[in-house]
Amino acid sequence: MNYRTNVFGFPASPEIPLHQRNLGFMDQRKALAWVSRNIGAFGGDPSKVTIFGESVGGYSVKQLLINPPRPLPFRAAIIQSQAFGPAGGGEASWATLVKELECNATTAAQQLACVLDAPAEAIRNILDYRGLSFTPVVDNITNGPFLNDAFYQGSIAEVPILIGTNADEGTVLTSVMPPPEQMLGAIFGNNTASKELARLHYPSNATVAELQSRILTDYSYTCTTSAIAELLAHGYQNVWRYFFNATFPNNAPFKEAGAWHTSEIPLVFGTYRVDNETTAAQVRLSDSMQSAWAGFAKHPEDGPGWPMVGSQDKDLQLFDTNYAVRGRTIDRNLVDTACSYYDVSAQLNGL
């Protein structure tokens, strides 16, 4: 679905009440309501909708689960490569935008009026040039403060969930990451002992980029997803988790990219490039993933074809080139090795 993003979807003007700032999330709810009202005219069934998102889309799906609209407009959810981050924080970006637009205004209302009068293209150019970011705020409508709170309040949508991540999410994101020590400092604060333990988990000869990638992948993606899956499974929801670890020459931005952020998408949709570098394993793996995703959407209560989280020791589905036909289930502890260092369970923020 299309929805507004950045300042167009999450404006941080102090003149706008909190409950009116998450326009992008409101767009998504309106789109789902439209589907519920109209999908029947296209031969669809409004009672059989599965919502599905990757990366920021995964954030959005998670938000819809945690703060569900009523009546519930979906019966299942797929979350690919979601991560979490603090809510809010767009105030500095708003001030920069106002300054760059040369808004000669002193009050918040005047500044908002100036931004609203500016051409969208001019705003977009400033966002790109300055690297400004605007994120959702806690409005207690589309976005609550903590997943833990929603869990214990019993407000999470009770639907089957398919959730997972990639092995090397961070390799394509290192250019926008701070140095590794700064990343660990932001995670652990003044807890020097925990920071040192986490640092010792990684090879001493790792490059800066490798450390950045591993810290980001582990903390923001793998461990967060693991904590979410286990929390929801303990709440007696049907949750299935996967781990994507496949690399193909015709789908790699650079040699060391690994299973990078978004690299699973062409296999899920079957839109990978077909050329003389296409391998039989790539075709088989894509077929397997398409079958799992489509099967889950068609019969979500039956799952995608492997054990539910918490049902047995080997409950994590591994998609890689060695087991391309059906994948294989492994012990999630083989993937979650760093998670004992990162206590994300206490920080399961809705983003």
KACOR-V222164 format. One record per residue. SS is DSSP state (@ for helix, = for strand, . for the rest). PHI is phi as a letter, one per 40 degrees, with the letter a starting at -180 (NA if undefined). OMEGA is omega in degrees with one decimal (999 if undefined). Layout:
ss	phi	omega
SS	PHI	OMEGA
SS	PHI	OMEGA
This chain:
ss	phi	omega
.	NA	174.7
.	c	175.0
.	a	-177.2
.	c	-179.9
.	b	178.3
@	f	-175.2
@	c	178.9
@	c	-179.7
@	b	-176.0
.	a	-177.6
.	c	-174.6
.	b	177.8
.	c	176.5
.	c	178.7
.	c	-178.6
.	c	178.9
.	d	-178.2
@	d	-175.8
@	c	177.5
@	b	-174.4
.	c	-177.3
.	c	-176.6
@	c	179.9
@	c	177.3
@	c	176.7
@	c	176.5
@	d	-178.9
@	c	179.5
@	c	177.0
@	c	-179.8
@	c	178.5
@	c	176.4
@	c	178.0
@	c	178.4
@	d	-179.8
@	d	-178.1
@	c	-166.2
@	b	-173.6
@	c	178.3
@	c	179.8
@	c	179.3
@	b	179.6
.	g	-179.5
.	c	-179.1
.	b	-177.7
@	c	179.0
@	c	-176.1
@	b	-178.9
.	c	171.4
=	b	176.5
=	c	-164.5
=	a	180.0
=	a	179.0
=	b	179.2
.	g	177.1
@	c	174.5
@	c	175.1
@	c	174.1
@	d	-174.9
@	c	177.8
@	c	178.8
@	c	178.5
@	c	179.3
@	c	175.4
@	c	-175.1
@	c	-178.1
.	b	-169.8
.	c	172.0
.	c	178.7
.	b	-2.0
.	c	-174.8
.	c	-175.7
.	c	178.6
.	a	-178.8
.	b	179.2
=	a	-176.8
=	a	175.6
=	b	-178.1
=	b	179.5
=	b	171.7
.	f	172.4
.	c	173.2
.	a	177.7
.	b	177.0
.	a	-178.4
.	c	176.5
.	c	177.3
.	g	179.1
.	g	-178.5
.	c	-175.5
@	c	179.7
@	c	177.9
@	c	177.9
@	c	179.7
@	c	178.2
@	c	179.2
@	c	178.7
@	d	-179.4
@	c	-178.3
@	c	177.4
.	c	179.7
.	f	177.6
.	c	178.6
.	c	-176.1
.	b	-178.3
.	b	-178.8
.	c	178.7
@	c	179.7
@	c	179.2
@	c	178.8
@	c	178.1
@	c	178.9
@	c	179.0
@	c	179.8
@	c	179.8
@	c	179.5
@	c	-176.1
.	c	176.6
.	c	-178.8
@	d	-179.1
@	c	177.8
@	c	178.0
@	c	-179.1
@	c	179.2
@	c	178.1
@	c	178.3
@	d	-178.9
@	c	-175.4
@	c	-177.5
@	c	-178.6
.	g	-176.6
.	c	-178.5
.	b	177.0
.	b	-174.6
.	b	179.5
.	c	175.6
.	b	175.2
.	c	179.9
.	b	-178.9
.	f	173.2
.	b	177.7
.	c	-173.5
.	a	173.6
.	c	-172.7
.	c	-173.8
=	a	175.1
@	c	178.6
@	d	-179.5
@	c	179.8
@	c	179.9
@	c	-176.1
@	c	175.4
@	c	179.4
.	g	-176.2
.	c	-179.3
.	c	178.0
.	c	-177.2
.	c	-179.3
.	b	174.7
=	c	-175.1
=	b	170.3
=	b	-173.5
=	a	178.5
=	a	-176.9
=	a	176.8
=	b	-174.4
.	c	-173.7
=	b	-176.9
@	d	-168.8
@	c	-173.2
@	c	-178.7
@	c	-176.5
.	b	-174.1
@	c	-177.0
@	c	-179.7
@	b	-178.8
.	c	173.5
.	c	177.6
.	d	-177.1
@	d	-179.1
@	c	177.8
@	c	177.0
@	c	179.4
@	c	177.4
@	c	178.5
@	c	-179.1
@	c	-171.0
@	b	179.7
.	g	-177.9
.	c	-179.4
.	c	-175.1
@	c	-178.2
@	c	179.3
@	c	179.0
@	c	-179.7
@	c	177.6
@	c	178.3
@	c	-180.0
@	c	-179.7
@	c	178.5
.	c	-175.8
.	b	-177.8
.	d	-178.8
.	c	-179.1
.	c	179.3
.	c	177.1
.	c	177.9
@	d	-179.2
@	c	178.9
@	c	177.9
@	c	178.4
@	d	-178.1
@	c	-177.6
@	c	179.8
@	c	-179.8
@	c	-179.2
@	c	-177.4
@	c	-172.1
@	c	-172.0
@	c	-175.1
@	b	-172.8
@	d	-173.5
@	c	176.1
@	c	179.5
@	c	177.5
@	c	-179.3
@	c	178.9
@	c	-178.2
@	c	-178.9
@	c	178.7
@	c	-178.2
@	c	178.8
@	c	177.5
@	c	175.8
.	c	176.1
.	g	170.3
.	c	177.5
.	c	-176.7
=	b	174.9
=	b	-176.4
=	b	177.0
=	b	176.8
=	b	-176.2
=	c	-178.7
.	a	180.0
.	b	179.5
.	b	179.2
.	b	-175.9
@	d	-176.8
@	c	-178.9
@	b	-176.5
.	b	179.2
.	c	174.2
.	a	-168.2
.	d	-174.2
.	c	-174.2
.	c	-178.0
.	g	176.4
.	c	-170.1
=	c	-178.7
.	d	-178.9
.	g	-174.2
.	c	179.3
.	c	-173.1
@	d	179.9
@	c	178.5
@	c	177.7
@	c	-178.9
@	c	-177.8
.	g	-177.0
.	b	177.0
.	c	-176.6
.	c	177.6
.	b	179.0
.	a	-176.8
.	c	176.5
.	c	178.9
.	c	-178.1
.	b	177.5
@	c	178.7
@	c	178.8
@	c	179.2
@	c	-178.7
@	c	-179.1
@	c	177.9
@	c	178.2
@	d	-179.2
@	c	-178.7
@	c	177.3
@	c	-180.0
@	c	-179.6
@	c	-178.3
@	c	-178.6
@	c	178.3
@	c	178.2
@	c	179.7
@	c	-177.8
@	c	-179.0
.	b	-173.0
@	d	-179.1
@	c	179.2
@	c	178.8
.	g	-176.4
.	c	175.5
.	h	175.5
.	a	-174.4
.	c	176.3
.	c	175.4
.	d	178.3
.	g	-177.0
.	c	177.5
.	a	-177.4
.	c	-179.7
=	c	-175.7
=	b	179.7
=	b	-179.3
=	c	178.4
=	c	173.0
=	b	176.1
.	a	-174.3
@	c	-178.5
@	c	-179.9
@	b	-169.5
.	c	-172.8
.	c	-177.7
.	b	-172.6
.	g	175.8
=	a	178.2
=	c	-179.4
=	b	174.5
=	c	-176.5
@	c	178.4
@	c	176.4
@	c	-179.9
.	c	-173.8
.	c	-173.5
.	c	-177.7
.	c	-169.5
.	c	176.2
.	c	178.9
.	c	-176.8
.	b	-179.8
.	c	-179.0
.	c	-175.3
@	c	179.9
@	c	-175.3
@	b	-175.8
.	c	-179.3
=	c	-173.8
.	c	179.6
.	c	999
